[in-house]
């Protein structure tokens, strides 16, 4: 085997063994502090969460006829999209979602 084949084999085995991020939904059960239930047994607390800046708070937006401010607030009962970081100890809150 040449060195390139050995490296390819190592890379393929590594990728096969990786736990890639999962995307799930959760329900906001409290706002202050932010707690999100992902199943009947697990409620994520702030120590487990990263929140996109655009998911909560105010930020400027440009619209056709000028500028404005978008206000995004989560409330109890909202369903949010979550991305599980490798290892499953932290989650990224992408924002509120709704079922079609």
Secondary structure as UniProt FT lines:
FT   HELIX           3..17
FT   STRAND          23..30
FT   TURN            31..34
FT   STRAND          35..37
FT   STRAND          43..44
FT   HELIX           46..48
FT   STRAND          49..51
FT   HELIX           53..55
FT   STRAND          57..63
FT   TURN            64..65
FT   STRAND          66..72
FT   TURN            76..77
FT   STRAND          79..84
FT   TURN            86..87
FT   STRAND          91..97
//
